[in-house]
Amino acid sequence: MNLKELSSLLGLSQTTVSRALNGYPEVSEKTRARVVKAAQAHAYSPNTRAQGLATGHSKCIGHVISVSDSAEMVNPIFGDFMAGAGETYAAHGYDMMVTRVGAQDEADTYLSLKARGAVDGVVVHAPRRNDSRLALLDKIDLPYVVHGRSTGIKRPYTWLDVNNTRAFSEATSYLASLGHRRIALINGPETMDFAIRRRSGYESSLRFAGLPIDPALMSTGEMTEGYGHAQANAMLDMDNPPTAFLAASIICAAGIRRALDERGLRPGKDVSIATFDDCLSYFGNGGDQPIFTAWQSSVRLAGAAVAQMLIDRIQAPNATHINELWEAEFVAGTSTGPAPDHSKD
């Protein structure tokens, strides 16, 4: 059923029906209730573009992804985040727009989105230290929520993040408590704020345990299975290889495990693997018995929460900014165990 048919059924003008459904105050509550009841009974869904013309809102949320982060768009982590966000958008009648742009075109893209009224707000992905996007979005008055945080930004802004520093500190301490003295970090891109925080947590726990910080045991790059595989192989070829790996994602951890399998090394026996795990829908951590020891946080739930925070921000742009810091949950898997005793070799 379209707006014209619904209006004819109710014996009201299309303008009155549209205003009733969009909450205009000049429509009486009796009429509004009648219109809403009829719309529900006949499964009427308003055209969001038409709503936008009437209300000045596009009913669309923007996600701008730079080519420098292009791997994120084909990453299961990004897919799960968008699935969670999409569920929230749909529940509130919003569409989403994903735009891939050149690294130098981000600012112009945000300016264009604002000038065209194409979106009501945006989610800022992969924040960097002192991220210039936040100042720009504040300047052009385009509502936004950051998935993560940006160290160095002093102005208030709304964000949701996982406590990456604590998760990687706890993971490093856990491996050290098992007797591991050569613990490698397979980190994400350290242009990103989350990866910087993860290295900080890792290094702080090494210091606390009295272990040296060895740059040869640290790598940074896109969190792919191939990256984990290549870095694990390079480190295992060292004269004094690591006995444990700490991976930035379960996808990297899968690559590390492949490298061990190719060498006939047993995870949890010969070499341990701990990972950050985003509880991915299509890349699970085993069934009743987890494969990897992990610090877990659902990126799908994060997507839903960020979307709700942004919708709230759009509806109340002058409200106090909200900051949410989630803690990762420890899950013991079969991929970790006591450090091997090479003194008997």
Sequence and secondary structure as in RCSB ss.txt:
>XXXX:A:sequence
MNLKELSSLLGLSQTTVSRALNGYPEVSEKTRARVVKAAQAHAYSPNTRAQGLATGHSKCIGHVISVSDSAEMVN
PIFGDFMAGAGETYAAHGYDMMVTRVGAQDEADTYLSLKARGAVDGVVVHAPRRNDSRLALLDKIDLPYVVHGRS
TGIKRPYTWLDVNNTRAFSEATSYLASLGHRRIALINGPETMDFAIRRRSGYESSLRFAGLPIDPALMSTGEMTE
GYGHAQANAMLDMDNPPTAFLAASIICAAGIRRALDERGLRPGKDVSIATFDDCLSYFGNGGDQPIFTAWQSSVR
LAGAAVAQMLIDRIQAPNATHINELWEAEFVAGTSTGPAPDHSKD
>XXXX:A:secstr
  HHHHHHHHT  HHHHHHHHTT TTS HHHHHHHHHHHHHTT    HHHHHHHHS   EEEEEEEGGGGGGGGS
HHHHHHHHHHHHHHHHTT EEEEEEE TT HHHHHHHHHHHT  SEEEE S BTT HHHHHHHHTT  EEEES  
TT  S   EEEE HHHHHHHHHHHHHHTT   EEEEE  TTBHHHHHHHHHHHHHHHHTT    GGGEEE    H
HHHHHHHHHHHTSSS  SEEEESSHHHHHHHHHHHHHTT  BTTTBEEEEEE  BTTB  BSSSBSSEEEE  HH
HHHHHHHHHHHHHHHSTTS   EEEE  EEE  TT      GGG 
